[in-house]
Amino acid sequence: MNIYAVRLITFSPTHTSKQVGEAIVRGTGISDVARTDLTFHPAGKLEIPESTLTVITVPVYGGKVAPPALERMKDVHASGAPAVLVAVYGNRAYEKALVELDAFASDRGFKVIAGATFVGEHSYNTQQNPIAAGRPDADDLQFAETFGAKIRTKIEAAVDMDKLYAVDVNRIQRPRQAFFPLFRFLRKVVKLRKSGVPMPRIPAVDTELCDHCGYCVKHCPAGANGRLFPRYQLRVFCIHSSVLGRLRLGAYTPAYTCRRFAAAPSGYVNPSPDIARAGIPTASKLL
């Protein structure tokens, strides 16, 4: 059988998930590509035909699919259309994110024929503590293109849609975590909790950057709102500031994290660099 069109659905505030998705699409060699970017707006009502391959790429936040991504895809449906699911994580762990995305897509009528996890630069990456800095890199994107080519081969090898077999994303081999770096990280967390240092709940603020316009609240891809940030006291170094074009980046925090930990430099335990670099492969995939 042949597929002549691709629908790429991405939620990618820092462009890592989008880069991976675009590379997979290039690898399929299919030129008819429609794109749905969930970063700022919901997809709306969208029905995917069986003749279209759908590639869905999302970031992992705290071991789960970024909540705004699922919320903005809730009106996307299919009638057995083949789908490729990709979770992009910050080189710590993707936990159940891909399984969660699989359940979400299956409930909406997609037939999941391939799945993968890729590494993207962690939102807390700094020069002092590099965590997957520069990922996805050239090797990652080449791997993604090769993955896309294999997906095309799998589709063409099937006689019809009934013969295009689905996959169980639970079978993707998970990267093994080195014990001692994990132990050191957990010890840091326990020590912080015992110290009584409060976990920050609102962003740290830079008074020289914020003009109280409320732009970042209004356009935040994670849906953060003024109730969380009274009088728009949002002098936070958010990764979305580069996207929104309002603030200059310093240390940065993802918008979704803004709602929970936000002022990461002053209290949140960042993933240990040892953990982030411990034997994690470029990507894992299942066809």
Secondary structure, DSSP 8 states (H G I E B T S, - for coil): ----EEEEEE--TTSHHHHHHHHHHHHHT--EEEEEETTTS---SEEE-TTEEEEEEEEEETTEE-HHHHHHTTTEEESS-EEEEEEEE-SS--TTHHHHHHHHHHHTT-EEEEEEEEE---TT--SSS-SSTT-S-HHHHHHHHHHHHHHHHHHHH-SSGGGS----GGGS------HHHHHHHHHHHHHHHHHT-----S----TTT-----HHHHH-TT---TTTSGGG-----BTHHHHHTSS--SS-B-HHHHTTT--GGGT-----HHHHTSS--SEEEE-
